Amino acid sequence: MASNGRVAGKVALITGGGKGLGEATAHLLAREGAKIAVSDLDTKAGKAVAAAINKAGGEAIFIQQDVTDETRWPKVIAQVKKKLGGLHVLVNSAGIAIFGSAEDTPLDDWRNVLSVNLDAVYLGTQHGIKAMKDGVGSIINISSAMGLVADANLAAYNASKGGVRLFSKSAALHCGQSGYKVRVNSVHPGYIWTPMVSGALATIGDVDEGRKTLDAKHPIGYVGEPNDVAYGILYLASDESKFVTGSELVIDGGYTAQ
C-alpha cells in the first residue's frame, strides 16, 4: 500500500463499504494510504473487504452498522477513533433503490428508501461534523444523477437523493459559517454497474437486456464502473479538494447533460 499516497495519514469511515461503490472506494482509498473503517449491515461482505485490504498490505477494520440507527453512530465513530487513531473522511455510501411511481409506491417502501438514503446521511453527517470539527475533515455524501433529474418510476429514490444534494449544501454552509475546517460535498453517479443495479434489473426482467437499455441512456455509450466514482470520491477525500465544499460532483457519462 502507498505510504505517500493521495490520502496518506488519513482515516476514512465508509458506510455500505461491503459492496458496490463503497467497496471500490474502500480499496482505492486504502491503496492511496488511508486507514479504512468498513461499515456495513452485511457482516460477511464487510469483513471480506476489510480482510482483502489487510492482505494487500493496508490497514482496515470492519464495524457492523445499521446506518439508520441513531444510537449506533457515536459508538461506531468512537470505535474508529480508538482502533485507527482518528477520523478525517466520512463517505456516506450506504443506499437502496425500490421501483415505484408517485401513484403506486407503498408508504412502507417510501419510508424505507428515505430512511436509508436520506436519514442515514443526515445522521452520519451530523455525527461526522461533531467528530471532526476540531480538526480537518471531509464528508462525502453519495447522491445520484437521480438527485438532479427525475425518473417516473423512482419517486422515493428521486426524493431521497435530491434531499442528499441540498442537505449536503446546508451542512457545508453550517461548517463554513461555524469556522469548522470540515468540507461537505455530494457525488452524483449515473447508472453504475453494482450489485444494487444488477439486482434491481433482475426483479423486473432480463439483466443483460436491462444493461443494454441502461448503456443507451448515457451519451458516453455505457454504464459506469464503481472505480469511476471511487476516483471522484478520492479527490474529495484528499487535500487536493481543500477549496471544494457545498459542491456536487457529477460522474454520470453525460446522463444529466441531455
Secondary structure as UniProt FT lines:
FT   TURN            6..9
FT   STRAND          11..15
FT   TURN            16..18
FT   HELIX           20..31
FT   TURN            32..33
FT   STRAND          35..40
FT   HELIX           43..55
FT   TURN            56..57
FT   STRAND          60..64
FT   TURN            67..68
FT   TURN            70..71
FT   HELIX           72..84
FT   STRAND          89..92
FT   TURN            102..104
FT   HELIX           107..114
FT   HELIX           115..119
FT   HELIX           120..132
FT   TURN            133..134
FT   STRAND          136..142
FT   HELIX           145..147
FT   TURN            152..153
FT   HELIX           155..178
FT   STRAND          181..189
FT   HELIX           195..204
FT   HELIX           207..217
FT   TURN            219..220
FT   HELIX           226..237
FT   HELIX           239..241
FT   TURN            242..243
FT   STRAND          248..251
FT   TURN            253..254
FT   HELIX           255..257
//
